[in-house]
Amino acid sequence: MTETIIRLENLTKRFGNFTAVNNLNLEVCRGETIGLVGPNGAGKTTTIKMIAKILRPNSGKILIRTNTDELQDIQKLSRTISNMGFLIDIPNFYNMTAYQLLKYFANLQDYPKDRIEERIDFLLDLFNLSEWKYKNVKTFSKGMTQKIGIIQAIIHDPEFVVLDEPQTGLDPLARIEIRKFVRELQKQGKTIFIASHMLHEISEICDKIALINHGEIIGFDTVDNLEGAIKIRSIDVKLLNPLNPEKLGSIIETVTEKLDRYLDHNLDPTISKDPVEYSTHEQELKIFYVGKKEVRGEILKILVKEFESDFTVVSFYKPKTSRLERIYAQMMKTDNGRIELLKKRNK
């Protein structure tokens, strides 16, 4: 049986008359990487600040597995749990050097004193900040400050890492570095909880997605299962050359006819009006289909065999990022009508 690391039970946080988090329930198991996704004001940062004990909930519980190997109410524990690490959105540090700051956090979390120097040097080197070791963090750029924030979150080598918008302020290369580092943490068996509005980053590294809106979890599962719940499946077919504009209409019509039995003809019109689309800019077909995984193979066979004289397929894939974007948009929309999907985790 998978071991639960943290459980949020009926968690609620109000600020005056505004309810930021409303009766939220969520469970994270050991070794999972969970992405918390939602629009601004959905309750992501408020939830994380309650886990970090920066904010106190008005009602509900946060149960955390402690060093005693039992789930305990975090509010009843006298100090911060040493097996947890936090990066809170937009970190702001004291007027100290990077070395002083990281040593302070390492000592605060009781990291072995004889290993602190080595740990600091290792992490600074990992994030390409070695030459800034003795520089004041107040002189750091936003991206460098974000890196230092991530380092302080994992300086004591915690088992459970909570990251709030870890990609904020980072250039594309730095985002790749952070993604690689998160994957390394995954290999080590760490449990990771990430809040982000960057759907691409979330879809690339997370095992499961928790969609939050109006302070409530409206969907929690793998991307595949969330997609299945709203019955949207699509394939992107990249073509070697652009389709002839004069023949475009007839080609799309014929493709639709040949693939008819595999296509989703009950699409939400807000997603697409037709089960087969063509993007001139992307030079690719998007096919919305219904069926099992083996159906994709049949679709590919037909496209290659039946349309050899019309186009050449150079790639054929199920796009993970755009899938999550569609799921996100659809579930935010259905949430306005309070249609709840997949609140129970996949066993």
MOPEBEL-V121016 format. One record per residue. RES is the residue in one letter. PSI is psi in degrees with one decimal (* if undefined). D_CENTER is the distance of its C-alpha to the mean C-alpha in Angstrom with 1 decimal. Layout:
RES_PSI_D_CENTER, RES_PSI_D_CENTER
//
This chain:
M_136.2_24.5, T_136.4_21.0, E_127.8_21.2, T_130.2_19.4, I_-41.9_18.3, I_141.2_17.6, R_127.0_18.5, L_123.3_18.4, E_113.0_21.5, N_42.3_22.5, L_127.6_21.0, T_135.4_22.5, K_124.5_22.9, R_145.1_25.3, F_96.4_26.5, G_-124.1_30.0, N_-3.2_29.8, F_126.4_26.1, T_108.3_23.8, A_-38.3_20.4, V_126.8_19.1, N_99.9_21.1, N_48.1_21.8, L_134.6_18.2, N_131.6_17.9, L_143.4_15.1, E_131.5_15.6, V_130.6_13.8, C_159.9_15.8, R_132.4_16.9, G_-5.6_15.0, E_150.5_11.8, T_112.9_8.3, I_131.3_6.6, G_129.0_3.5, L_113.3_6.0, V_137.0_6.4, G_163.5_10.1, P_169.6_12.9, N_134.6_15.0, G_7.5_16.9, A_-22.0_14.9, G_8.6_15.1, K_-57.6_11.9, T_-36.5_14.0, T_-42.0_16.9, T_-46.6_15.3, I_-39.1_14.3, K_-28.9_17.8, M_-39.0_19.4, I_-36.9_17.8, A_-1.2_19.1, K_22.2_22.4, I_-35.2_22.6, L_150.2_23.0, R_130.2_24.9, P_151.1_24.1, N_-32.9_27.0, S_166.9_26.6, G_177.7_24.7, K_151.9_23.7, I_113.2_21.1, L_127.8_22.2, I_140.3_21.3, R_119.2_22.7, T_-175.9_25.1, N_-16.3_27.3, T_3.1_29.7, D_32.2_27.4, E_149.1_27.5, L_123.2_25.1, Q_150.9_26.5, D_120.2_26.1, I_-28.4_24.5, Q_-17.7_26.9, K_-2.1_29.8, L_139.4_29.0, S_-21.0_31.0, R_170.5_28.7, T_138.8_25.1, I_126.2_24.0, S_-19.2_24.4, N_16.1_21.8, M_146.3_19.0, G_141.6_17.7, F_137.7_16.1, L_112.3_15.1, I_143.6_15.8, D_135.0_15.0, I_70.1_17.9, P_144.4_19.7, N_117.1_23.5, F_165.9_25.8, Y_167.3_29.5, N_79.2_32.1, M_165.9_31.9, T_163.1_31.5, A_-41.3_28.3, Y_-47.0_30.4, Q_-42.1_31.7, L_-48.9_28.4, L_-35.7_26.7, K_-38.6_29.9, Y_-47.3_29.9, F_-35.2_26.5, A_-43.6_27.4, N_-39.0_30.6, L_-33.4_29.1, Q_14.3_26.9, D_34.8_30.0, Y_140.5_28.9, P_124.0_32.1, K_-34.3_34.2, D_-3.2_35.5, R_-1.8_32.1, I_-46.9_30.7, E_-46.4_32.2, E_-40.7_30.9, R_-43.9_27.3, I_-48.5_27.3, D_-40.5_28.8, F_-47.7_26.3, L_-38.3_23.2, L_-39.8_24.9, D_-40.0_25.8, L_-36.7_22.4, F_16.4_21.0, N_44.4_24.3, L_15.1_25.7, S_-41.6_28.8, E_-9.9_31.2, W_11.3_29.8, K_-42.2_30.4, Y_19.6_33.4, K_148.8_32.4, N_130.9_31.7, V_-19.0_28.1, K_-17.7_29.4, T_-2.2_30.2, F_150.6_26.7, S_170.4_24.8, K_-42.1_21.6, G_-40.8_19.6, M_-39.8_21.8, T_-38.2_21.5, Q_-40.0_17.7, K_-43.9_18.3, I_-36.7_20.9, G_-40.6_18.6, I_-41.1_16.3, I_-45.0_19.5, Q_-28.1_21.0, A_-27.8_18.0, I_13.7_18.7, I_-32.8_22.4, H_12.7_23.7, D_56.1_21.6, P_159.4_19.9, E_-29.2_18.7, F_119.6_15.9, V_127.8_13.7, V_120.2_12.0, L_120.4_10.5, D_110.7_10.6, E_58.4_9.7, P_-18.3_10.6, Q_-1.6_11.1, T_128.5_13.5, G_2.6_16.9, L_143.7_16.4, D_168.5_18.1, P_-40.6_16.7, L_-42.4_18.4, A_-35.3_17.0, R_-37.5_13.3, I_-41.0_14.3, E_-43.5_15.9, I_-40.6_13.0, R_-43.3_10.9, K_-39.3_14.2, F_-40.7_14.6, V_-40.2_11.4, R_-34.9_12.6, E_-40.6_16.0, L_-38.6_15.0, Q_-42.5_13.7, K_-30.1_17.1, Q_-1.6_18.8, G_15.5_17.5, K_152.2_15.6, T_127.7_13.4, I_134.6_10.3, F_114.8_8.6, I_126.2_6.1, A_129.5_6.6, S_151.8_6.2, H_-3.3_8.0, M_94.5_7.4, L_-34.1_6.2, H_-46.7_7.7, E_-42.6_6.0, I_-46.3_2.5, S_-26.1_5.5, E_-31.6_7.5, I_-10.8_6.7, C_143.6_5.3, D_-39.8_8.4, K_156.5_7.7, I_131.6_6.1, A_114.0_8.2, L_124.7_9.5, I_137.5_11.9, N_137.2_14.9, H_34.7_18.2, G_9.3_17.2, E_147.3_16.7, I_118.9_14.2, I_-5.9_15.1, G_135.0_13.0, F_107.8_11.5, D_-172.9_11.5, T_161.2_10.6, V_-42.0_10.1, D_-46.3_13.8, N_-35.6_15.0, L_-41.6_13.4, E_-41.9_15.0, G_-34.1_18.2, A_-33.2_18.4, I_7.9_18.8, K_47.5_20.8, I_118.4_19.4, R_134.6_19.7, S_159.6_20.4, I_136.9_21.6, D_128.6_21.9, V_103.4_25.3, K_133.9_26.1, L_149.7_29.8, L_-43.0_32.1, N_154.9_34.1, P_149.1_33.7, L_145.5_35.3, N_118.8_38.8, P_-34.5_38.6, E_-26.4_41.9, K_-1.9_40.7, L_-50.1_37.1, G_-45.7_38.0, S_-35.2_40.0, I_-46.5_37.5, I_-40.1_34.6, E_-42.7_37.2, T_-41.1_38.2, V_-44.3_34.7, T_-40.6_34.0, E_-44.9_37.3, K_-32.0_36.9, L_7.7_33.4, D_-47.6_34.4, R_-14.5_34.0, Y_-6.4_30.5, L_154.1_29.2, D_105.2_27.5, H_6.2_30.3, N_37.5_28.8, L_145.7_25.9, D_122.7_24.9, P_-18.0_26.8, T_-17.1_24.2, I_-49.7_22.0, S_144.1_25.0, K_-21.0_28.8, D_147.5_29.4, P_-14.9_27.9, V_122.6_28.6, E_159.0_27.8, Y_130.0_28.6, S_114.1_27.1, T_-40.4_29.9, H_-46.9_27.7, E_-15.7_25.2, Q_48.9_28.2, E_155.4_26.5, L_142.1_26.8, K_123.1_24.1, I_119.3_25.2, F_120.1_24.0, Y_164.4_25.3, V_134.8_25.8, G_-172.7_26.3, K_176.6_25.3, K_-36.9_24.0, E_-19.0_27.6, V_-34.0_28.1, R_-38.1_26.1, G_-40.4_28.8, E_-39.9_31.5, I_-43.9_30.1, L_-42.7_30.0, K_-43.6_33.6, I_-44.0_34.8, L_-40.3_33.3, V_-43.1_34.8, K_-46.6_38.2, E_-18.1_39.0, F_27.9_37.8, E_-36.0_39.0, S_-10.0_41.3, D_-35.7_38.8, F_163.7_35.7, T_124.9_34.2, V_125.3_30.7, V_-19.6_29.0, S_150.9_25.5, F_108.4_24.2, Y_160.2_20.6, K_105.4_18.0, P_119.1_15.4, K_-43.4_11.8, T_-51.3_10.5, S_-30.9_13.3, R_-47.2_12.9, L_-36.7_9.6, E_-42.2_11.4, R_-41.5_14.4, I_-46.0_12.9, Y_-51.2_11.4, A_-43.2_14.8, Q_-42.6_16.8, M_-31.0_15.4, M_-38.3_15.9, K_-48.7_19.3, T_-25.6_20.3, D_-29.5_19.3, N_-25.0_22.1, G_6.8_24.4, R_39.5_22.9, I_112.5_22.1, E_134.6_19.9, L_130.4_18.0, L_53.1_17.0, K_-23.5_17.2, K_133.9_18.4, R_154.7_16.2, N_118.0_17.1, K_*_19.9
//
